[in-house]
Amino acid sequence: QVQLVESGGGLVQPGGSLRLSCTASGSIFSIYTMAWYRRPPGKQRELVATITGGGSTNYVDSVEGRFTISRDNAKKMVYLQMNSLKPEDTAVYYCSARTVPTSWGQGTQVTVSS
């Protein structure tokens, strides 16, 4: 496993932007597929976006075109740039590494509200 720490959450108005960061430990970070998940209030955790070690990305339909996942393997960082935020994006966001077993961060709260 790797240790993951998220940062960058907060309160933002609808239409605004936030950038989440995830710092990873471990010497072989670059081989892992990384992902961002979120847990909206009262709902189950859902996958938001993934990025492979080589940089291939995938997104859930609801964030396609608004969110961008990226990584810097040299810095062992993963990012989630969130633009055009909507109230329904409100959730606790989690960084995850596809290790065995899966590694999780502690989560960071994102609240989209006027």
Kinemage of the C-alpha trace (Angstrom):
@kinemage 1
@onewidth
@group {chain A} dominant
@subgroup {mainchain}
@vectorlist {calphas} color= white
{ca gln a 1} P 0.000 0.000 0.000
{ca val a 2} L 0.828 3.677 -0.247
{ca gln a 3} L -0.101 6.508 2.075
{ca leu a 4} L -2.259 9.203 0.497
{ca val a 5} L -3.089 12.691 1.761
{ca glu a 6} L -5.627 14.931 0.018
{ca ser a 7} L -5.823 18.711 0.184
{ca gly a 8} L -7.537 21.594 -1.580
{ca gly a 9} L -11.161 21.128 -0.637
{ca gly a 10} L -13.389 23.932 0.561
{ca leu a 11} L -16.497 26.003 -0.069
{ca val a 12} L -17.043 27.391 -3.559
{ca gln a 13} L -19.941 29.045 -5.343
{ca pro a 14} L -21.687 27.342 -8.258
{ca gly a 15} L -19.693 27.878 -11.427
{ca gly a 16} L -16.454 28.197 -9.503
{ca ser a 17} L -13.313 26.086 -9.556
{ca leu a 18} L -11.206 24.090 -7.119
{ca arg a 19} L -8.051 22.057 -7.493
{ca leu a 20} L -7.610 19.003 -5.309
{ca ser a 21} L -4.170 17.566 -4.663
{ca cys a 22} L -3.122 14.145 -3.440
{ca thr a 23} L 0.346 13.463 -2.071
{ca ala a 24} L 1.550 9.857 -2.146
{ca ser a 25} L 4.331 8.027 -0.382
{ca gly a 26} L 6.139 4.963 -1.684
{ca ser a 27} L 8.944 4.335 -4.111
{ca ile a 28} L 6.998 2.923 -7.073
{ca phe a 29} L 4.155 5.422 -7.330
{ca ser a 30} L 4.455 5.718 -11.107
{ca ile a 31} L 3.178 2.207 -11.809
{ca tyr a 32} L -0.136 2.596 -10.040
{ca thr a 33} L -3.379 3.646 -11.581
{ca met a 34} L -4.702 6.493 -9.449
{ca ala a 35} L -8.291 7.556 -8.995
{ca trp a 36} L -10.524 10.161 -7.410
{ca tyr a 37} L -13.757 9.034 -5.794
{ca arg a 38} L -16.425 11.039 -4.021
{ca arg a 39} L -19.163 10.395 -1.476
{ca pro a 40} L -22.074 12.840 -1.753
{ca pro a 41} L -24.135 13.435 1.404
{ca gly a 42} L -26.335 10.435 2.119
{ca lys a 43} L -25.088 8.511 -0.905
{ca gln a 44} L -22.575 5.801 -1.696
{ca arg a 45} L -19.042 6.485 -2.802
{ca glu a 46} L -18.686 6.810 -6.578
{ca leu a 47} L -15.784 6.825 -8.989
{ca val a 48} L -15.044 10.243 -10.501
{ca ala a 49} L -11.898 9.838 -12.594
{ca thr a 50} L -8.912 7.565 -13.142
{ca ile a 51} L -5.433 8.003 -14.563
{ca thr a 52} L -2.979 5.236 -15.418
{ca gly a 53} L 0.749 5.387 -14.826
{ca gly a 54} L 1.131 6.329 -18.474
{ca gly a 55} L -1.398 9.140 -18.248
{ca ser a 56} L -4.513 7.641 -19.833
{ca thr a 57} L -7.641 9.092 -18.246
{ca asn a 58} L -11.295 8.223 -17.815
{ca tyr a 59} L -14.173 10.168 -16.291
{ca val a 60} L -17.679 9.523 -15.074
{ca asp a 61} L -20.179 11.111 -17.467
{ca ser a 62} L -21.357 13.681 -14.936
{ca val a 63} L -17.927 15.377 -14.757
{ca glu a 64} L -16.702 14.841 -18.326
{ca gly a 65} L -15.570 18.169 -19.768
{ca arg a 66} L -15.552 19.906 -16.374
{ca phe a 67} L -12.985 17.931 -14.357
{ca thr a 68} L -9.411 17.050 -15.286
{ca ile a 69} L -7.287 14.446 -13.541
{ca ser a 70} L -3.524 14.655 -13.863
{ca arg a 71} L -0.413 13.350 -12.167
{ca asp a 72} L 3.219 14.241 -11.627
{ca asn a 73} L 5.102 10.995 -11.080
{ca ala a 74} L 8.323 12.769 -10.107
{ca lys a 75} L 6.527 14.591 -7.288
{ca lys a 76} L 4.248 11.621 -6.465
{ca met a 77} L 1.226 13.860 -6.826
{ca val a 78} L -2.228 13.465 -8.345
{ca tyr a 79} L -4.534 16.380 -9.049
{ca leu a 80} L -8.191 16.937 -9.812
{ca gln a 81} L -8.981 20.252 -11.441
{ca met a 82} L -12.691 20.930 -11.033
{ca asn a 83} L -14.307 23.672 -13.099
{ca ser a 84} L -17.907 24.798 -13.552
{ca leu a 85} L -18.778 23.273 -10.210
{ca lys a 86} L -22.389 22.441 -9.445
{ca pro a 87} L -24.183 21.922 -6.125
{ca glu a 88} L -24.437 18.215 -6.963
{ca asp a 89} L -20.624 18.031 -6.913
{ca thr a 90} L -20.776 18.542 -3.156
{ca ala a 91} L -19.105 15.530 -1.561
{ca val a 92} L -16.131 14.226 0.332
{ca tyr a 93} L -13.476 13.535 -2.296
{ca tyr a 94} L -11.032 10.669 -1.860
{ca cys a 95} L -7.761 9.896 -3.563
{ca ser a 96} L -7.133 6.208 -4.248
{ca ala a 97} L -4.295 4.058 -5.523
{ca arg a 98} L -4.955 0.731 -7.248
{ca thr a 99} L -2.686 -1.210 -4.959
{ca val a 100} L -3.570 -4.583 -3.416
{ca pro a 101} L -5.445 -3.912 -1.278
{ca thr a 102} L -6.612 -0.508 -2.515
{ca ser a 103} L -5.069 2.485 -0.768
{ca trp a 104} L -7.249 5.419 0.332
{ca gly a 105} L -6.700 8.907 1.612
{ca gln a 106} L -8.691 10.435 4.452
{ca gly a 107} L -10.822 12.578 2.160
{ca thr a 108} L -11.348 16.297 1.660
{ca gln a 109} L -14.705 18.085 1.769
{ca val a 110} L -15.908 20.005 -1.269
{ca thr a 111} L -19.043 22.104 -0.823
{ca val a 112} L -20.622 23.914 -3.759
{ca ser a 113} L -23.170 26.412 -2.520
{ca ser a 114} L -24.167 30.031 -2.886
